[in-house]
Amino acid sequence: MEDNLLDYQQEPVSSKSIAIKYGLILGVVNIIFTLIILYTGLLGNTIIGFLGYGIYFAFLFLGMKEFKGDNNGVMTFGKGFGLGTLASLIAGLFMCVFFYVYLSFIDDYLLTFMLDFTVTQLEESGTVDQNAIDMAMSIYEDYLFTPLGYSILALVSGFFVGMIISLITAAITKKNPEVPY
C-alpha cells in the first residue's frame, strides 16, 4: 500500500526533456526524408507529402507514449499538446536551418521547382489572368522563393502542422490521473 502511495506522489517527469529529444529526432528524420525526396525525383508527389505527415504523427506519438510511460501511464491533454508543440517547434527550427544552408550553398533547384509548380497550378486553374500570375510570381520570387523566405516558411508550416498533429495525437493518447475519492 505504501509503495502505491509513493508512486502516486512521485514527482512527474518533465515533458520538456522528452519534447526536446523527439524534436531533435523528428528534425533529423525530416531532413533525411527531404533529401530522399529531393534526390529521388519524388518532389511534388502527393502521397509522399502525406507520408511526411505520418512521420510527424509517428514521432509525436512515440514522444507522448514515452512521457506516459515515465509518468505511471498518465498524460493530460495539455501536457501532450505542449510536448508535441515544443517538439514540432524544434523540428521546424532544424528544417529552417537546413533549408537555409541547403538552398543558399548546395542546391537551389527546389526554389525553381516551387516557382514553376506554382505558375503551372495558377495557369491550369483558369481563374487567374496572366498579369495577376506575373505579379504574384514577382512577389513570390523576391520574397517567398528565396533561401530565407523558404526557410521561414518551413519553420512556420512545420510548427503549425505539428500543432495540428499534436492536437490529434494528444487527444488519442491522453489519460487523466485517477482522482481518489
N, C-alpha and C positions, 0 to 999 in steps of 0.2 A: 504494500500500500504506500509506504513511504517513497519507494522508487518512482511510482506513478506521479506522486505529488511533486517530486523533484523534476521529473521530465516536463510536467506541465508548467512549472515555474522557471524552467531553464531559459536563459536569455536567447531570443531568436537570432538566427544567423542573418546577417545583413544581406539585403538584396543587391546592394551596390557592388560588392565584390563579384557576385555571380553575373550581374549585368555587364560589368567591365570584361570579365572573362569571355562571355558569349558574344559581346560586341566586337571584341578583337578577333575571335574565331570567325564570326559572320563577315567581318570586314575582309579578312584574308580569303575566305571562301568566295566571296563576291568578286574579288579581284581575279582569282583563278578562273571563275566562271566567265567573267567578262573577257579575259584573254582567250579562253577557249572559243567563245562566240566570235570574237574578232578574227581569230586566225583559222577558223573552220568555215567561214562564209555563212554563218547562221544569223548574222545581224539582220534584224527586221522580221525574223520568224516569230509568229505569234505564240506558237506552242512553247518555244524556248523562253519567251517572255513570261509565260505562266509558270514555267519551271523555276524561274527566278523568285517568284512569289512563294513557291513551295519551299525553296531553300530558306527564305526568311522565316516561314512558319515553322519549319523543322528545328532550326536553331533556337528560336524563341521558345518553342515548346520544350526543348531539352533544357534550356535555362530555367524555365518555370518548374519543370519536373525536378531538377536538382535542388532548387530552392525549397520546394515542398518536402523533398526527402531529407533535407537538412533541418527542417522545422517541424518534425513529427507529423508530416503529411498535411500541414496547414499552410494555406496561402490565400489571403483575401484577394478579391478582385483588384483592389487598389494597389496592393503590393505587386501583383502580377503585371498589371498595366504599367506601373512605374519601372519595373525591371525590364520589360520589353521595350519601353520607350527609350530608356537610357542605352540599352544595348543597340537599338536602332540608330540613335544619335552617334554612338561611337563607330558603328559600321559605316554610317553616312560620312563621317569625318574621314575615315580611311579611304572611301571611294572618292571623296572630294580631292584629297591629296594625290591619290593615284591618277585620276583623270587629268589633273593639272600637269603633273610631271609627264604623263604619257602623251598627252596632246601637245604639250609645249616642246618636248625634247625628243620624243621617239617617233610618233606617227600621228598625223592629224587627219588621216583618212576618215575617221568617224565623223568629224565635223562636216566634211564634204558629203558623205553619205546622208547625214541627217538633213542637210540643206537640200540636196536633190530629192530625198524622200518626201520632205515637206512640200516642195514645189509640185511634185507629182500628185500628192494627195489633194492639194488645193485645186490643181488643174482638173483632175478627174472628178472632183465633187461637182464642178459645173456651176457652183453658186457664187464664185468669186471671179471678178473680171481681171484681166491681165495687169492692169495698172495697180490694183489692190495687191495682187500677188507680188509684183515687183517692189512695191513699197514695203510690204511685210518682210520680204526676203532681205531687203536692205537693212531693216532694223534687226532681224534675226542674225544676219551675217556680222553686223557690227557689235552686237551685244550678247546674244544668246549662244551662237555657234562660234564661240571663241574658247580657248582653253579655260579662262577664268569663268566665263559665263556658264559653260557646260559643267564645270566643277561645282559651281554654286547650285546649279540645277540638280546635280547628282546628290548633293548634301540635302537639299530641301525635299526632293522627291523620295529619297531613301528614308528620311526621317518620317515623312507623312505616311508613306506606305507601311513603314514599321509600326507607326502608331495604330493604324487601322488593323493590321495583323495582330498587334498586341491586344487590342480590344477584344478581338475574336478569341485569341488564344487564352487570354486571362479569363474570359467568360467560360470557356470549356474546362480549364484546369483548376479553377478556384475551388477551395474548400475552406469554409469559415471554421474558426475554432468552435468546439462544442462548449456551450456555456453550462457550467454546473448549476443545478437548481438548489 
